[in-house]
Every structure is written in structure tokens, then in C-alpha cells.
């Protein structure tokens, strides 16, 4: 073995994982949007180091510099669906945890082509102890009323408290395993009988989406949920959308989940479904805008 072969063997390291490359790529794209490089050569060297760390830098030394995938002064390549979700995960993890007396959820469903000609607006205020106030501009005529029941949040068909939600695992695999175990133990049934494997898989996916939309999960848990969602096969990009990037997911049962995710803030801007607290999942032919946060503003 000559000196060059010895050097190449010593420097050779395993390729970085797809997750590392995807996350590095979306960070690079964000950096390029915010701070365009003054010197082309320096920018691409930094890109190589950011994307894959020392292993990628070693590969450049041994194999020679790689050609950029986009023109030096051109726009960055569009983010894939997986990259959008991983970017949202990073943003969600870095978002400070909200504080407030009430968990406030507001869902606006666009007016239908037939029937009511006004948008449907649902609002919900819930304290940490489960006291709940509701307002619906259609069913209650916009009047606020307090629910006689304590609000129940379910994961995997099992009721959980806000405190239990805060203690959920911040690792995507552990989070999926925790919810899957709850699904396995649930006594939920469909009109056809006990849950099938497809029913359980669908419930797991919908619960992960709920953790980044209507459930008051901690920032690290929301990040884990986004990463878990990114691991699902079949997710595709629907391109730019109002407020973020459109994503599509095939869901068993004949549904197709649609989300608009803002990768910069880690927020889901709109969706075509949401789970009622302690109740069924509601699907809409039109995408609904959704917002949820802690607030000290009382119901009213």
C-alpha cells in the first residue's frame, strides 16, 4: 500500500446519516436566505462543513470539491417534505415554552360551497385543571359558555392530563413507542369492531399531528413529534402555501392528510383535520386555519 492509499484509508469515515444531511441542508438553505455569502469560495467551503462535519470535509480533501447544486447567485433548491418537517422540528425545539392561564385553540373553517355561507369559527379556552369554555359562531351563535365537564385530552385513546403531556419523551422513537403502547391498550372500537392494525397506525399518526397543533406539548416534545412525522413514508410536498409549505400524507381509511407547515417558526398553519378533545377526528374537504397557544386573556 503506497502513501496515498494509506492516507485515504486513515481518513475514510462512515458517511453521515440521511437525517444529518437533510437537517444540515435545510440549515444551509436558511442561512443562504438570511446572509448571502460575500465570497463564493468561502460560502461553499462553509456549506460542506455545515452539511456533514469533518467526514464531509475529509471527503472533499480526498476526492476533490463537489459542484454546487444551484447557481452561485441563484435561489436555493426547494425544500423536500422531509426537510420542511426537520426544519420545523429544529424551530419548535428552540421556541420558548409558553406560559399562561388558558390553553387557547382557534380553528377557522372556510365557508362551504353549499349550506352556511359564513366561515365556521370554533374557540376553546382550557385551564391546566381542565375547566373549559367554548364558543362556536354556528352552533352557539357566537355565545360563550362554560362546559359542565372537565376537558379531556387523549393520546392513543387514553385520557392524559396536561402534566402528563409535558412529561412525554423528547425522542421521536420513544415518543412513537409511548403512544403506540397507549393505542395497544385502548378500548376504542369502530363500528366494525375492534381496532385493526391499520386503525392503530392511523390513530398513532393523528396523535403525532395533534401534538404539533392542538395539544399543549413542550417544545422538545413538539420537535420530537415533527421528527416522528418526517419518518413516515409517502409524505410529499405540495409546494409553497399561504403561511408555509404544503405537505400531503396518505392515511389509511381513504383520507389524505394535508398540512401547511411553517419551517421557520415550527408552526402548523392549517390542516384538513383535527381531533376533538376526547372525541373523534373531524375531517374537512377544505383546509382549516388553526392557532393554539397559552394566554392570560380570559374567555370572552
C-alpha positions as CSV (number, residue, x, y, z in Angstrom):
1,X,0.0,0.0,0.0
2,X,1.6,3.3,-1.0
3,X,1.5,6.6,1.0
4,X,-1.6,8.0,-0.7
5,X,-3.6,4.8,-0.2
6,X,-2.6,4.7,3.5
7,X,-3.7,8.4,3.9
8,X,-7.0,7.8,2.2
9,X,-7.7,4.7,4.4
10,X,-6.8,6.6,7.6
11,X,-9.1,9.5,6.7
12,X,-12.0,7.4,5.5
13,X,-15.1,7.7,7.8
14,X,-18.7,6.5,7.6
15,X,-21.0,8.6,5.5
16,X,-23.2,10.9,7.5
17,X,-26.8,9.6,8.1
18,X,-29.6,10.8,5.8
19,X,-31.1,12.7,8.8
20,X,-27.8,14.6,9.3
21,X,-27.6,15.5,5.7
22,X,-31.3,16.6,5.5
23,X,-31.1,18.7,8.6
24,X,-27.7,20.2,7.5
25,X,-29.1,21.1,4.1
26,X,-32.2,23.0,5.5
27,X,-29.9,24.9,7.9
28,X,-27.7,25.8,5.0
29,X,-30.7,26.9,2.9
30,X,-32.0,29.1,5.7
31,X,-28.5,30.6,6.2
32,X,-28.3,31.4,2.5
33,X,-31.6,33.2,2.6
34,X,-30.7,35.3,5.5
35,X,-27.0,36.0,4.9
36,X,-25.8,35.6,1.3
37,X,-22.1,34.9,1.2
38,X,-19.8,37.7,0.1
39,X,-17.2,35.3,-1.3
40,X,-18.3,32.4,-3.3
41,X,-15.5,30.0,-2.4
42,X,-15.8,30.7,1.3
43,X,-19.5,30.1,1.2
44,X,-19.3,26.7,-0.4
45,X,-16.5,25.6,1.9
46,X,-18.7,26.5,4.9
47,X,-21.6,24.6,3.2
48,X,-19.5,21.5,3.1
49,X,-18.5,21.8,6.7
50,X,-22.1,22.5,7.8
51,X,-23.7,19.7,5.9
52,X,-21.6,16.8,7.1
53,X,-19.0,18.0,9.5
54,X,-15.5,16.6,9.5
55,X,-16.5,13.5,7.4
56,X,-17.7,15.6,4.5
57,X,-14.6,17.9,4.8
58,X,-12.4,14.8,4.6
59,X,-14.2,13.6,1.5
60,X,-13.6,16.9,-0.2
61,X,-9.8,16.7,0.6
62,X,-9.5,13.2,-0.8
63,X,-12.0,13.3,-3.7
64,X,-11.9,17.0,-4.7
65,X,-14.5,19.8,-4.4
66,X,-18.1,19.0,-5.2
67,X,-20.1,21.1,-7.7
68,X,-22.9,23.2,-6.2
69,X,-26.4,22.0,-7.0
70,X,-27.7,25.6,-7.5
71,X,-26.1,28.6,-9.3
72,X,-23.9,30.7,-7.0
73,X,-26.2,33.6,-7.1
74,X,-29.5,31.8,-7.8
75,X,-32.2,30.8,-5.3
76,X,-31.8,27.8,-3.1
77,X,-33.4,24.5,-4.2
78,X,-36.9,23.9,-2.9
79,X,-37.1,22.0,0.4
80,X,-38.4,18.5,0.3
81,X,-41.3,17.5,2.5
82,X,-38.9,15.7,4.9
83,X,-36.6,18.8,5.0
84,X,-39.6,21.0,5.9
85,X,-40.6,18.8,8.8
86,X,-37.0,18.5,10.1
87,X,-36.6,22.3,9.9
88,X,-39.9,22.7,11.7
89,X,-38.6,20.3,14.4
90,X,-35.5,22.4,15.0
91,X,-37.5,25.6,15.1
92,X,-40.1,24.1,17.5
93,X,-37.3,22.9,19.9
94,X,-35.9,26.4,20.1
95,X,-39.2,28.1,20.8
96,X,-39.5,29.2,24.4
97,X,-42.2,27.3,26.3
98,X,-45.4,29.3,26.5
99,X,-46.9,30.5,29.8
100,X,-50.4,31.5,30.7
101,X,-53.6,30.5,32.5
102,X,-55.5,29.2,29.5
103,X,-54.7,27.0,26.6
104,X,-56.5,28.7,23.7
105,X,-57.3,27.0,20.4
106,X,-59.0,28.7,17.5
107,X,-60.0,26.9,14.3
108,X,-61.5,28.6,11.3
109,X,-63.1,26.5,8.6
110,X,-63.8,28.3,5.3
111,X,-67.3,28.7,4.2
112,X,-68.7,25.8,2.3
113,X,-70.0,25.9,-1.3
114,X,-73.4,24.8,0.0
115,X,-75.1,25.3,3.3
116,X,-73.8,28.1,5.7
117,X,-72.2,30.9,3.8
118,X,-70.0,32.1,6.6
119,X,-66.8,30.6,8.0
120,X,-67.2,28.3,10.9
121,X,-65.1,29.5,13.9
122,X,-64.5,27.3,17.0
123,X,-62.8,28.6,20.1
124,X,-61.7,26.8,23.2
125,X,-60.1,28.0,26.5
126,X,-58.9,25.3,28.9
127,X,-57.2,25.7,32.2
128,X,-54.5,23.3,33.4
129,X,-57.1,21.7,35.7
130,X,-59.4,21.0,32.8
131,X,-62.0,23.8,33.1
132,X,-63.2,24.7,29.6
133,X,-65.1,27.5,27.9
134,X,-66.4,27.1,24.3
135,X,-67.6,29.4,21.6
136,X,-68.9,28.5,18.2
137,X,-70.3,31.0,15.8
138,X,-72.7,28.5,14.3
139,X,-73.9,26.1,17.0
140,X,-74.0,28.6,19.8
141,X,-74.5,31.7,17.8
142,X,-71.2,33.1,19.0
143,X,-72.1,32.9,22.6
144,X,-69.5,31.8,25.2
145,X,-70.5,29.0,27.5
146,X,-68.7,27.0,30.1
147,X,-68.6,23.3,29.7
148,X,-70.1,21.3,32.5
149,X,-67.4,18.7,32.0
150,X,-63.7,18.7,32.5
151,X,-61.8,18.8,29.2
152,X,-60.1,15.5,28.4
153,X,-57.1,15.2,26.1
154,X,-56.5,11.8,24.7
155,X,-53.4,10.1,23.3
156,X,-53.8,6.7,21.8
157,X,-57.4,6.7,23.0
158,X,-56.2,7.1,26.6
159,X,-57.1,10.2,28.7
160,X,-54.0,12.2,29.8
161,X,-53.5,15.3,31.9
162,X,-51.6,18.4,30.8
163,X,-48.9,17.5,33.3
164,X,-48.5,14.0,31.6
165,X,-48.3,15.7,28.2
166,X,-45.4,17.8,29.5
167,X,-43.5,14.7,30.5
168,X,-43.8,12.9,27.2
169,X,-40.5,11.7,25.7
170,X,-38.5,14.2,23.6
171,X,-37.0,11.4,21.4
172,X,-39.1,10.6,18.3
173,X,-38.7,6.8,18.5
174,X,-39.5,6.8,22.3
175,X,-42.5,9.2,21.6
176,X,-43.9,6.9,19.0
177,X,-43.4,3.9,21.2
178,X,-45.2,5.6,24.1
179,X,-48.3,6.5,22.0
180,X,-48.2,3.0,20.3
181,X,-48.4,1.4,23.7
182,X,-51.4,3.5,24.7
183,X,-53.0,2.6,21.4
184,X,-52.4,-1.1,22.1
185,X,-54.1,-0.8,25.5
186,X,-57.0,1.4,24.4
187,X,-60.6,0.0,24.4
188,X,-61.7,2.1,21.5
189,X,-63.7,0.3,18.9
190,X,-65.1,1.2,15.5
191,X,-68.5,0.3,14.0
192,X,-66.8,-2.8,12.6
193,X,-65.5,-3.9,15.9
194,X,-62.0,-3.9,17.5
195,X,-59.3,-1.7,16.0
196,X,-57.4,-3.2,13.1
197,X,-53.6,-2.7,12.7
198,X,-54.4,0.0,10.1
199,X,-56.7,1.7,12.6
200,X,-53.9,1.7,15.2
201,X,-51.4,3.1,12.8
202,X,-53.8,5.9,11.7
203,X,-54.5,6.8,15.4
204,X,-50.8,7.0,16.1
205,X,-50.2,9.3,13.2
206,X,-53.1,11.6,14.0
207,X,-51.9,11.8,17.6
208,X,-48.5,12.9,16.5
209,X,-50.1,15.7,14.4
210,X,-52.2,16.7,17.4
211,X,-49.0,17.2,19.4
212,X,-47.9,19.9,17.0
213,X,-51.4,21.5,16.5
214,X,-54.0,21.4,19.3
215,X,-52.2,19.8,22.3
216,X,-50.1,21.9,24.7
217,X,-46.9,19.8,24.3
218,X,-43.5,21.1,25.5
219,X,-41.1,22.5,22.8
220,X,-38.8,19.4,22.9
221,X,-41.8,17.1,22.6
222,X,-43.2,19.1,19.6
223,X,-39.8,18.8,18.0
224,X,-39.8,15.0,18.5
225,X,-43.3,14.8,17.1
226,X,-42.2,16.7,13.9
227,X,-39.3,14.3,13.5
228,X,-41.5,11.3,14.0
229,X,-43.9,12.6,11.3
230,X,-41.0,13.1,9.0
231,X,-40.2,9.4,9.3
232,X,-43.5,8.3,7.7
233,X,-43.3,7.0,4.1
234,X,-45.3,8.7,1.4
235,X,-45.1,12.3,2.6
236,X,-44.9,14.6,-0.4
237,X,-44.5,18.3,-0.8
238,X,-47.4,20.4,-2.2
239,X,-45.2,23.5,-2.7
240,X,-45.4,26.9,-1.2
241,X,-48.7,27.7,0.5
242,X,-50.1,30.6,2.5
243,X,-48.1,30.7,5.7
244,X,-45.6,28.0,4.9
245,X,-45.1,24.8,2.9
246,X,-47.9,22.4,1.9
247,X,-47.5,18.7,2.7
248,X,-49.6,15.6,1.9
249,X,-49.8,12.3,3.7
250,X,-51.6,9.2,2.7
251,X,-53.7,8.0,5.7
252,X,-55.4,4.6,5.9
253,X,-59.2,4.7,5.6
254,X,-59.3,6.7,2.3
255,X,-58.2,10.0,3.8
256,X,-55.3,12.2,2.7
257,X,-53.9,14.4,5.4
258,X,-52.9,17.9,4.3
259,X,-50.9,20.3,6.4
260,X,-49.3,23.7,5.9
261,X,-46.1,23.9,8.0
262,X,-44.0,27.0,8.6
263,X,-40.4,25.6,8.9
264,X,-39.1,28.9,10.2
265,X,-41.4,29.0,13.3
266,X,-42.2,25.3,13.7
267,X,-46.0,26.1,13.5
268,X,-48.7,24.2,11.6
269,X,-50.7,27.0,9.9
270,X,-53.6,24.9,8.5
271,X,-54.9,21.4,8.3
272,X,-57.8,19.5,6.9
273,X,-58.5,17.6,10.1
274,X,-58.3,17.9,13.9
275,X,-59.1,15.7,16.8
276,X,-61.9,16.8,19.2
277,X,-60.8,16.6,22.8
278,X,-61.8,13.1,24.0
279,X,-63.8,12.6,20.8
280,X,-63.5,11.7,17.1
281,X,-61.3,13.1,14.4
282,X,-63.1,15.6,12.2
283,X,-62.1,15.8,8.5
284,X,-62.9,18.7,6.3
285,X,-62.9,19.0,2.5
286,X,-61.3,22.4,2.9
287,X,-58.2,23.3,4.8
288,X,-58.8,24.9,8.1
289,X,-56.6,27.6,9.7
290,X,-55.5,26.7,13.2
291,X,-53.8,28.5,16.0
292,X,-53.1,27.4,19.6
293,X,-51.1,29.0,22.4
294,X,-51.1,29.7,26.2
295,X,-52.7,33.0,27.1
296,X,-53.7,35.0,30.2
297,X,-56.6,36.7,28.3
298,X,-59.7,35.3,29.9
299,X,-62.5,33.8,27.8
300,X,-64.7,36.5,26.4
